[in-house]
Amino acid sequence: MKKAHLLMLALTASLLGTAGAVQGPTQDDLNNADQASDSWLMYNKGYMGQRYSPLDQINASNAANLQQTCTFKTGEAGSFQVTPQVYKGSMFIATSEHSYAIDASNCKLLWTNVYKPTGPEVNPVSRGFALADGVAYRGTPDAHLLAIDMGTGKTLWDIKVADSSSGYFTSSAPVVWNGMVFVGEAGADWGVKAHMYAFDAKTGKKMWTFDLIPTGNQAGADTWQNADSTATGGGSVWSSYTIDASKGLIYLSVGNPAPDFAAEYRPGANLYTNSVVALDAKTGKLDHYYQQTPNDSKDYDTSAAPVLYDVDGATRMAVSTKGGYLFSYDEATQKQVYKKAVITVKNQDKRPTKAGLPICPNYTGGSQWSSPAYMPSNKMLVVNAVDWCGVVKLGEVRLIKGQLFFGGAMQLNDIKTAVGNTIGYDAATGKELWRYSLPGVRIVGGVTTTGGGLVMSGDSNGTMFVLDGTNGKVLYKDNVGKAPIGGGVATYTVGGKQYMALAAGNTSKGVTGVADVGSRVVIYSLK
């Protein structure tokens, strides 16, 4: 009897172990993630960052028949800026300290992982995971990198990336490629000197470092004419990353220099701030870069990850910024193809003053943490951007460890004057094709396109919307309990059925003035 009991316990343990094990995503899965229809593996879906799904079960002819399938409420307040990530019917979502896995068809909770910080939490936000080989990797508000078992939610390893007491944190969604986990530091507004890293996916061992604020004999160091200012130079990477797997290049969008507004303190172009930087993913060596805003004095980060797409056989890279512009570059010639103002731009070539300089947009306008999406069927880029002005004022330049290092202040205009926009552009020429605008509302979350001709996103009043990709007309709208939408829409299949999942409930910058009703994921399907 005792022997039989022990055998039963062993069998039960074996079955539990098997049930908890997750195989994949494999490297082949990750390489094909941009085209996959059953999954949404990365923050921006795949390495190219296109946020496009070929799914067409839900399309322009039936989108009006969408309905809420289920809602998963985290019970947490605060920032919620993820795009739900889906693999083999399981959905993975992150808040500042919690990681969750739920059933992607019915919202049933599968597991919860709770992170207990060991240092100060600088900015309590996470933008999600890198998923690979049964492991979910994520950053933390106290600048750690975690590896979590995708089947059980157990923490496999935890490494300290930087000292959060100095203002560092790791908010971006990491990316995995060929056994390496890529993540960088955020914290420019606190006067950090940021870096980009590659870690061994199995052990967490650091493989290379790239200094986003160059010094000494490093290329770009001469763009900091006051060498002392590099110690607090900023240069955050805080959304996610893009990879050209065919060339082995990883693209980073690098944020503002510090102090944010006192540009005279740090004369020069201030590389590699406000730039897209392409590195050799294996070695971390600089390949090339494009700077969008030299010597920034208005906190106009290049923050959202760039998108790679094809134009007549040539690779283009596009990126939108907090300054309100959409840029496109030819990767073969490394030349700018176009620069388009997507919203009102005013006084961007003038310096802030102590009395105050009116500018457009303010630092919560433009494109924040969400990238352009690409729709290959009509060769279109879709950009979310907020048209919202303000006044920037110079102040004292004084660093106090762990406090914001602005060198001034930003006064926002009445929030009623803000206009949220979702805009379609010809990806080759930058010509505007259509515009969906919402006065008094911000649109800061991720935008998604599909093979069914749809464009999907949401606004700060908590309304998820589906647009016709050919003309920007509204096909479907649904309010998710007045939960401000700062996250993105993912679409995928479970059992051959197409679903859409939206992350909502957000109180971070860009949706100022809205109530916090708690973060949640809402899943949709056809009636």
C-alpha positions, 0 to 999 in steps of 0.5 A: 500500500505504501509502495503504491502510494509513493508510486501515485505521488511520483506519477502525479508529480511527473504529470504536473511537471509535464503539464507545466512544461512549455516548448518554444517559441523556437528560433524559427518561431521567432524568425517567422513571428511577423507573419504568424497568425496563431501568435503574438510573440513580441511587444511589436509582434515580430522582429521587424516591428510591423504590428501586422497580422495576416489574419482576416477572419475578422474584417471590414465586412464583419467587424461591426459584429465584434463582442467582448468575450471575457475580461481579466482584471489584475486588480492593480492600479498604475501604468499598463502599457503592454501589448498582450503576448500570445503563444500556444493559446496562453497569454502573457501580460506584465504590470510593474511587479506582477507577471500573469499567464491567462488562457487567451480564449477565456481569460482563465488565470493560469499563474501569477509571478510576483516580483519583490523589489530589492531597490527603489522603484524609479518608474513603476511600469513594464512593457512586457516580455521576450518569449523564447524556449519556454522562458519569459524575460522581463525588466523591473522598476528597480533595474533587474532582468528576470527569467520566468518559466512560461509553464509554471510562472516560477522565477528561473533567475534574477540579475541586477542590471543597474543601480536603481537608487541612481535613477535606473530602471528596465521598462522596455520589453526585451527581445531574444535572438539566437540565445541572447536577451537584449535589454537596455536602461531607462532613466534619462529624466533622472540623469542616468548614463544609459547603456544597451546590453546583451545577456546569455538567455540561459544563464543571464551572464552579460555578453556585451555592453554598448554605451549610449552616451559615448565618452573618451575615444568612443565614436560620438564622444566629440558631440558632447562639447562639455565632457562633464555633462556625459556623466548625467547624459541620459539616453534611455531605451524604454519601449522595445527593440527591432531586429533585422535578422537577415543582417544580424542588426538590432535597432534601438530608439534612444530617448532624450539627453539630460537635463531635459530642457537645459541644452546649454549645459550640454552643447553639441549634438549629444549622440546617441540621444534622440536617435535610432542606433543600429548595432551588430547584435552578436557583438554590440558594435555600432553599425550606423545611426540616425539622429532625429533631434540633435541637442534636444531642449524639449524632451522630444525622445525618439522612444518608440521602436522603429519599424522595418518594411520593404519598398520596391525591394529596398529596406526602409526604416521608419520611426515616429517621435515625441516631437511630432514627426514621422521619419523614413530612412533608406537602409541601403544608402542610410539617407533620410527619405522624408520627415513629416510633421504628423501634428502641430509643431511650433518653436522647435528651433528655439531655446527655452527661456526662464520666462517660458517658451510656447511649444507644440507638442509638449513632452506628453504629445507626439508619439510616446512608447508606441511604434508606427504599424505597417499594412502591406496590402496598401503599403501604408504606415499608421501612426498614433500621435497626440496634438497637444501644446504647452510652455517650457521654462528653464530652471536650475541645473542641479542633480539630486540623486534619485530625483528628476533632472529636468533643468526646468519645467513643462506646463501643459495646456488645458487637456481639453485642447489635446487631440488624439490622432490615428493617421495613415501614410503612404509608406514610400512617400510619406503622403497622408492618406487619411486621419482619425481625430478625437478632440479632447482625447489622447491616443497613445497606445499601440496601433495594429493592422491586419490582413482583414484590412483593419486598423485597431487601437484605443483612446484615453477615455477607454474606447477601443476602436476598429477602423477601415484601413482604406479610409480610416472610417470607424467600423466598431467602437467599444468602451472598456469600462472607462479604462484609459487605453495605454496598451496595444491590441494583439490578434491571434487564433486559438483553435482556429478562431480569431481573437483580439486582446486589448490592454487597458487601464493606465495612469502614466504620462500621455494620459494625464487627467484620467481616472485609474480604474485598474488594469485589465485585458479585454478579449474580443471575438465575433458574435 
